[in-house]
Amino acid sequence: MTVDTLVEETQQALHLAHQLEQNLAKVMHDKTREIRLALIALFTGGHLLIEDVPGMGKTLLAKSLAQSIHGTFQRVQGTPDLLPSDITGVSVFQLDTSLWEFRPGPIFANVLIIDEINRATPRAQAALLEAMAEGQVTVDGTTQVLPDPFFVVATQNPHEHHGTFPLVEGQKDRFALSTGLGYPTRQNERALLLGQGGIRAFVDLAPVVTLAGIQQVTTSVRQIYAKEEIVNYVLDVTTATRTHPDIQVGASPRASLDLLHSSQAHALLAGRSYVTPADVQAVATAVLAHRIILRNNAAHTQNFEEAREIVTLLLSSLTVPRK
């Protein structure tokens, strides 16, 4: 591939990404950073964990994303009686043919939201592990390939722990990024009350990118150049989480990969064909905070705000590569 071809493909991917970003902004007012993090997770082939109180628009963001890419959307409500087959699907015996027929579950969608994932039991949560890591599920010994793209958005309330099942480390590590939406400004909440944005804008939301376009952007993200100093900086950041005195369990090698790929996606959205240290810093908290375990917190009472603060302080203590 020539340099000119690479530049042209990068510009096309940037145009598609910005179209998608602007479309989502019609529904999610004043959520530029959160929209961008969701797109970064999508463009890197990862998944998104949203931690916030109810009523902030988490489901609306996922539905708007699915509609904007003309993709299929499914929703699963996390409850204690949720079974793995309620997510993956089930094989049913057909009397007329004497054959087993697989009936796909809601996981066979381009965008899947698992609402209140920590209210589902570990057994039900485990049904997502293979799907999120490998883009496939195995039911009754048969492997079923999931749609491409396959994007999981999971939500949980970080302030409520009664009747919940905390995500195991392997589950959290499969989310490329985590974020919250937060309360809107008074001005934007007033606009919402007057019917501007929100669900009313979603009703009229039109697709702006095809599924093939998303795959094109994903390919372009992996072609964003990261020089050796940037790769070393990524390793410095993740290694620092493993030696920090306040962190009991640091980031995994998968986190290092997600940090690099997310930095590449951030660079693309910024209109550049190369990664800078600022790109790494912009996504590091979203990539790492939900994965680390602090020494002074039990797993089920993990203080994510404190984890984000520690990652931010960690970044400020590291030597930043020169341009």
C-alpha positions in Angstrom: 0.0 0.0 0.0 1.4 3.4 -1.0 1.5 6.4 1.4 -1.0 8.3 -0.7 -3.5 5.4 -0.5 -3.0 5.1 3.2 -3.6 8.8 3.7 -6.7 8.7 1.5 -8.1 5.7 3.5 -7.4 7.5 6.8 -9.2 10.6 5.6 -12.2 8.5 4.5 -12.3 6.8 7.9 -12.1 10.2 9.7 -15.0 11.4 7.6 -17.1 8.4 8.6 -16.1 8.7 12.2 -17.0 12.3 12.4 -20.4 11.7 10.7 -21.2 9.1 13.4 -20.0 11.4 16.2 -22.2 14.3 15.0 -25.2 12.0 14.6 -24.9 10.7 18.2 -24.5 14.3 19.4 -28.1 15.0 18.2 -29.4 12.7 20.9 -26.7 12.9 23.6 -26.2 16.7 24.1 -23.1 17.8 25.9 -21.6 14.3 26.0 -18.7 14.8 23.5 -16.1 12.9 25.6 -18.5 10.1 26.4 -19.5 9.7 22.8 -15.9 9.7 21.7 -15.0 7.0 24.2 -17.9 4.8 23.0 -16.7 5.2 19.4 -13.1 4.4 20.4 -14.3 1.2 22.0 -16.3 0.4 18.9 -13.5 1.2 16.4 -11.0 -0.9 18.3 -13.2 -4.0 18.3 -13.6 -3.6 22.1 -16.5 -3.2 24.5 -17.8 -0.5 26.8 -18.7 -0.5 30.5 -20.8 2.5 31.6 -21.0 3.0 35.4 -23.6 5.5 36.4 -26.9 6.0 38.3 -30.2 5.2 36.5 -31.8 7.6 34.1 -28.6 9.1 32.5 -29.2 7.8 29.0 -27.0 4.7 28.9 -29.5 2.6 27.0 -30.3 5.5 24.7 -26.6 5.9 23.8 -26.4 2.2 22.8 -29.6 2.3 20.8 -28.6 5.5 19.0 -25.3 3.9 18.1 -27.0 0.9 16.7 -29.4 3.0 14.7 -26.6 5.2 13.4 -24.7 2.3 11.9 -27.8 0.6 10.6 -27.0 -2.3 12.9 -29.1 -4.7 14.9 -29.8 -4.0 18.5 -30.7 -6.2 21.5 -31.2 -5.6 25.2 -30.7 -8.0 28.1 -31.8 -7.1 31.6 -29.5 -8.4 34.3 -31.5 -10.3 36.9 -30.6 -13.1 39.4 -32.7 -15.6 37.4 -31.1 -14.8 34.1 -29.7 -18.0 32.5 -26.7 -18.3 30.0 -29.1 -19.6 27.4 -31.2 -16.5 27.8 -28.2 -14.6 26.3 -26.6 -17.1 23.9 -29.6 -19.0 22.7 -30.8 -22.6 22.9 -31.0 -25.8 20.9 -34.6 -27.0 20.4 -35.5 -30.5 19.2 -37.8 -30.5 16.2 -40.3 -33.4 16.2 -41.1 -33.1 12.5 -37.4 -33.4 11.4 -36.0 -35.2 14.4 -33.2 -32.7 14.4 -31.9 -30.1 16.9 -32.4 -26.5 15.7 -30.4 -23.7 17.2 -32.4 -20.6 18.1 -30.1 -17.6 18.5 -30.3 -15.5 21.7 -30.1 -11.7 21.9 -26.3 -11.9 21.8 -26.5 -12.2 18.0 -26.7 -8.5 17.4 -24.3 -5.8 16.3 -24.9 -3.8 19.5 -25.9 -5.6 22.7 -26.6 -3.8 25.9 -26.5 -5.7 29.2 -28.4 -3.5 31.6 -27.3 -3.8 35.2 -24.8 -6.5 34.4 -23.9 -6.9 38.0 -27.4 -8.1 38.9 -26.9 -11.2 36.8 -25.3 -14.1 38.5 -21.6 -15.1 37.7 -23.0 -18.0 35.7 -24.9 -15.7 33.4 -22.1 -13.2 33.2 -19.7 -16.0 32.1 -21.9 -16.5 29.0 -20.3 -13.3 27.7 -16.7 -14.2 28.2 -16.1 -16.2 25.0 -18.3 -13.8 23.0 -16.4 -10.6 24.1 -13.0 -12.1 23.6 -13.5 -14.2 20.4 -16.6 -13.0 18.7 -18.3 -16.4 19.0 -20.3 -18.5 21.3 -20.3 -22.3 21.9 -23.7 -23.9 22.5 -24.1 -27.7 23.0 -20.6 -28.2 21.6 -21.2 -26.2 18.4 -19.5 -22.9 17.7 -21.7 -20.0 16.4 -20.0 -16.9 14.9 -21.4 -13.6 16.0 -22.1 -10.6 13.7 -19.3 -8.2 12.7 -19.1 -5.7 14.3 -20.2 -7.1 17.7 -20.2 -4.5 20.4 -21.3 -5.0 24.0 -22.4 -2.1 26.2 -22.8 -3.0 29.8 -24.1 -0.8 32.6 -24.0 -0.9 36.3 -24.8 1.4 39.2 -21.5 2.0 41.2 -23.4 3.2 44.2 -25.7 0.2 44.8 -24.3 -3.1 45.9 -27.3 -4.9 47.6 -28.3 -7.9 45.6 -25.5 -7.6 43.1 -22.7 -9.9 41.9 -19.4 -8.0 41.3 -17.8 -8.6 37.9 -14.8 -10.9 38.1 -11.5 -9.7 36.9 -11.6 -11.6 33.6 -15.0 -10.0 32.9 -13.8 -6.5 33.6 -10.7 -7.0 31.6 -12.8 -7.7 28.5 -14.2 -4.2 28.5 -11.8 -2.0 26.5 -13.0 1.2 28.2 -15.2 2.3 31.0 -16.9 5.7 31.5 -19.9 7.4 33.1 -22.3 9.8 31.6 -22.9 12.1 34.5 -25.7 14.7 35.0 -26.3 17.1 32.2 -25.8 20.8 32.6 -28.9 22.9 33.5 -29.0 24.3 30.0 -29.0 20.9 28.4 -31.4 19.4 30.8 -33.8 22.3 30.1 -33.4 21.6 26.4 -34.3 18.0 27.1 -37.4 19.1 28.9 -38.4 21.2 25.9 -38.1 18.2 23.6 -34.6 18.9 22.2 -32.4 15.8 22.0 -33.0 12.7 24.0 -35.7 10.2 23.0 -37.4 12.7 20.6 -34.2 13.1 18.6 -33.7 9.4 18.6 -37.0 8.8 16.9 -35.9 10.8 13.9 -32.3 9.5 13.9 -31.1 8.2 10.5 -28.2 5.9 9.8 -25.1 7.7 8.6 -22.6 4.8 8.4 -22.9 1.3 7.2 -21.5 -1.8 8.9 -18.9 -2.0 6.2 -18.0 1.6 7.0 -17.4 0.6 10.6 -15.1 -2.2 9.5 -13.2 0.3 7.3 -12.7 2.7 10.2 -11.5 -0.3 12.4 -8.9 -1.2 9.7 -7.7 2.4 9.5 -7.3 2.6 13.3 -4.8 -0.3 13.3 -2.8 1.5 10.6 -2.3 4.7 12.7 1.4 4.9 13.3 2.8 4.5 16.8 6.5 5.0 17.0 8.7 3.0 19.4 8.8 5.7 22.0 5.0 5.6 22.1 4.9 1.9 22.5 7.4 2.2 25.4 5.3 4.9 27.0 2.2 2.6 26.9 4.3 -0.1 28.6 5.5 2.4 31.2 1.9 3.3 32.0 0.6 -0.3 32.4 3.8 -1.4 34.2 3.4 1.4 36.7 0.0 0.1 37.7 1.6 -3.2 38.7 4.1 -1.6 41.0 2.1 1.3 42.5 1.9 0.9 46.3 -1.9 1.6 46.4 -2.7 -1.0 43.7 -3.0 -4.6 44.6 -3.6 -6.0 41.0 -2.4 -4.0 38.0 -3.3 -3.9 34.4 -2.9 -7.0 32.2 -1.2 -7.4 28.8 -4.7 -7.2 27.3 -5.0 -3.7 28.9 -1.7 -2.7 27.2 -3.1 -3.7 23.8 -6.3 -1.9 24.5 -4.4 1.2 25.6 -2.4 1.3 22.4 -5.4 0.6 20.1 -7.5 3.2 21.9 -4.7 5.7 21.5 -4.6 5.0 17.8 -8.4 5.5 17.6 -8.1 8.8 19.5 -5.4 10.0 17.1 -7.7 9.2 14.2 -10.6 11.1 15.7 -8.2 14.0 16.2 -7.4 13.9 12.5 -3.9 12.6 12.8 -2.2 9.5 11.2 0.2 9.1 14.2 -0.1 8.7 18.0 1.2 11.2 20.4 1.6 11.0 24.2 -1.5 13.2 24.6 -3.5 10.4 22.9 -2.3 7.9 25.4 -3.1 10.3 28.3 -6.6 11.0 26.9 -7.7 7.4 27.1 -5.6 5.9 29.8 -8.0 6.5 32.7 -10.9 5.0 30.7 -8.9 2.0 29.7 -7.2 1.2 33.1 -9.3 2.4 36.0 -11.9 -0.4 36.0 -9.3 -3.1 35.7 -7.1 -2.3 38.7 -7.8 -3.5 42.2 -6.9 -1.1 45.0 -5.4 -2.4 48.2 -7.9 -0.7 50.6 -11.0 -1.8 48.7 -12.7 -5.2 48.5 -13.6 -6.2 45.0 -17.4 -5.6 45.6 -16.9 -2.1 46.9 -14.3 -0.9 44.4 -14.1 2.9 44.4 -13.9 3.7 40.7 -13.5 7.4 41.3 -10.5 6.7 43.5 -9.1 4.3 40.9 -9.4 7.0 38.2 -7.6 9.5 40.5 -4.8 7.1 41.1 -4.4 6.5 37.3 -4.4 10.3 36.7 -1.7 10.8 39.4 0.3 7.9 38.0 0.3 9.5 34.5 1.6 12.8 35.9 4.6 10.9 37.6 5.9 9.3 34.4 8.3 10.8 31.9 6.6 11.8 28.7 8.4 11.1 25.4 9.4 14.1 23.4 7.6 14.8 20.1 
